[in-house]
Amino acid sequence: MKPTGSETEKKLTYLSHELENLNGIVKGILPLAGEIPLLTGFDIYGATMPLNGVVGGDHLIYVDFKQRYDLHARIEDAIHENRPDIIENLDACKKRAGIVLIDVSGHQATDAVLAGMLHQAFLMGAIYELDTSGQITSRLFEHLNTRFYSTSSIDKYLTMIYGEISEDATFRFLSAAHPLPVVFSNKHNRFMEISKDLCTSFPPIGTIPSGNLIDQKIIKSVLGFKGGYKINEWKIIGRGDILLLYTDGLLEHSNPEKPYFPDHLEQIVREVKHEQARTIWDAISNDLLHFNKPSDDISFVVIKRM
């Protein structure tokens, strides 16, 4: 028996309300302007551009340690516990900030559910990392990777980059199949080439479990196990240099004649390199929309050394 017009209308109304509810939940975990890290010597701005205009598979998390966590209280606890290693790490967190950029395969609004799962799992894990180590370590991402392997379908995966920028201009990051960052040199007026030795990447989150965890023996994997994450370390040396983190929506953006990345992107960065990070972000986002209509979610973060 076919549904009547009124029944179909009720179902469509129900689905519409469900989608609105999903959008409201996901919007609640999007970064606010006040969460953008405040780091001496750096200007930072980033945001996502969902393909459907609301939410999608890209996600961004800022971790300004001194704003998000009570580092002073943790240092006091570490003093009472006689843990000089934790005290040292927590002190270092005062002068660094973390950025997580996530890209779920697909760009439907419902793909944001996986990003939301990683959002909450990461922030919960970060609290335990600070309490036990005084810093976020690669071990957190080993657990996240294996947890998503155990709960997510193999045809839905996430690429991710987690990076920490320090006031001494050190950028340390790990990549799970995510597009590698690029650095625009103010002095040389172009994107710089980075040694492959400093660009180690690993499989997407949730596709191959980590092989260095205590529970490895009870996890089954037909593809074997992933080796431990390696941390890449770069130096953003020049004043005015610009570090860009981005998702593959920017990397693969093109029009019928040519790709946007890297030449056209480099050109627009060259034109606005003296501006603030927010202005640079706006210029790039407007330019890529003028270049061609996007076919995927696009997200990127501008980190400029002042």
Secondary structure, DSSP 8 states (H G I E B T S, - for coil): ----HHHHHHHHHHHHHHHHHHHHHHHTTS--GGGS--BTTEEEEEEEE-TTSS--SEEEEEEEHHHHS-HHHHHHHHHHTT-HHHHHHHHHHTTEEEEEEEEESS-SGGGHHHHHHHHHHHHHHHHHHHHHTSS--HHHHHHHHHHHHHHS-TTS-EEEEEEEEETTSEEEEEEES----EEEETTTTEE----GGG---B--BTTS-BSSSTTGGG---TT--B-----EEEE--STT-EEEEE-HHHHT-B-SS-B-TTHHHHHHHHHHTTS-HHHHHHHHHHHHHHH---SS-EEEEEEEE-
